[in-house]
Amino acid sequence: MSISQELKNSFTSYWHYLPLRTACQLGVFDALWEGPLSLAELAEKLGAKRASLQLLLAALEQLEALKTENGQYILAEKGAQLAEEHLQSLKYACLLWGEEHLRAWQHLAQSIRSDEAVFEQLYGQPFFDYLDEQPESNRIYHLAMNEYARDDYAQLGEQLDLSEAKAVMDLGGGLGALLKALARVHPLPKYYLLDKPKVLALLPEGELPFRPISADFFAPIPQVAEHIFLARVLHDWPDEAALKILENVYASLPKGGRLYILEILKEQLADGAELLSLNMLAICKSQERTLAAYRKLAEQTGFAYLEKRSINDLQTLLIFEKR
């Protein structure tokens, strides 16, 4: 492929994403999860105009999310995974990136000129404050993060020895995917999930393998655990805020307590995580960091670095101790 053609393809790459997102918004994949439907049946079920819906469905076939058999539409494997009932559903991950994040990227030049999060310029407040006041955006964001965490942390319990742990806390743990992965392998410790009230309100009803704690990690943290996780938290914050979080963690842990930082390390990825860092700049005025940068932050707070462990192709677990 020529450079010219490669460039032209990149200019319209969103044409491959946004039809999938539109189908998630309309409920196409959820409707077909229940069984095959004709165009007329699907249009009626979704409240859509038949001719326009047919254009979308044809695009979804081209994207290999749907198939047609005997005049009816059925889910292909890709489309099935965008239905909410799929055990490995990525519906909310698909929905997430096409709204506020996409708008921020469209105004990325403002972040480059100002060295500030363009999200805050566009929406009038920092990203997580915005989520706190926008229930639907908050719901989609945390359900999406849970889908990523569910996949990324699935084997975490097998990669850590918590046999002697009494209590474990996940700070900013969202809907608890990390703690569920740990509890499946290590059922004996007590588990605590600390997050904001409007996040904890999204937790499913019924018995959970952890106790929710409604709090903010910028405030003093309850002293209930000797193992504390910060999974994909620090990359959301510039150094000053990250130091404040780490100071609160240090104060919460007993002597000999362990801190686990789970993040992407720039030097571990062939592309240096530069596109991810641009996203963090636009949304939070932060960036992905190196091992040296995370060590500097944690050691400045008083932690001693112990080791690192690769969790998957992206994430690395950094282990520190309070001396």
FENRAWO-V189117 format. One line per field, one symbol per residue. ss: DSSP state (a for helix, b for strand, c for the rest). phi: phi as a letter, one per 30 degrees, with the letter a starting at -180 (. if undefined). burial: + if it has 16 or more other ideal C-beta (glycine too) atoms within 10 Angstrom, else -. A space follows every 50 residues. Layout:
ss=???
phi=???
burial=???
This chain:
ss=ccaaaaaaaaaccaaaaaaaaaaaaacaaaaaacccbcaaaaaaaaccca aaaaaaaaaaaacccbbbbccbbbbcaaaaccccccccccaaaaaaccca aaaaaacaaaaaaacccaaaaaacccaaaaaaacaaaaaaaaaaaaaaaa aacccaaaacccccccbbbbbcccccaaaaaaaaaccccbbbbbbcaaaa ccccccccccbbbbccccccccccccbbbbbccaaaccaaaaaaaaaaaa aacccccbbbbbbbbaaacccccaaaaaaaaaaaccccbcaaaaaaaaaa acbbbbbbbbccccbbbbbbbbc
phi=.ddedddedddcddddcdddddddddieddddedkdbdeddddddcicdd dddddddddddddicbbcbhibcbddeddedcdddddceceddddedccd ddddddceeddddchbddedddciaeedddedcbedddddddddddddde ddcecdddcbccdcdcabbcdidhciddddddddcbddddcbccadeddd dddddjdcdbcdbdacddcecedbbcbbcbchcdddbdedddddddddde ddddeidcccccadceddcdcihdddddddddcbhbadbceddddddddd dkdcdcabbdcadccbcccbbdc
burial=-----------------++++-++-++++++++--++-+--++-++-+-- --+--++-++--+-++------+-++--+++++--+--++++++++++-+ +--++-----+-----++++--+--+++-+++----++++++++++++++ -+++-++--+-+--+-+++++++++++++++++--+--+-++++++-+++ -++----+-+-++-+++---+--++++++++++++++---+++-++-+++ -++---++++++++++-+----+--++++++++++++++-+-+++-++-- +-+-+--+--+--+++++++-+-
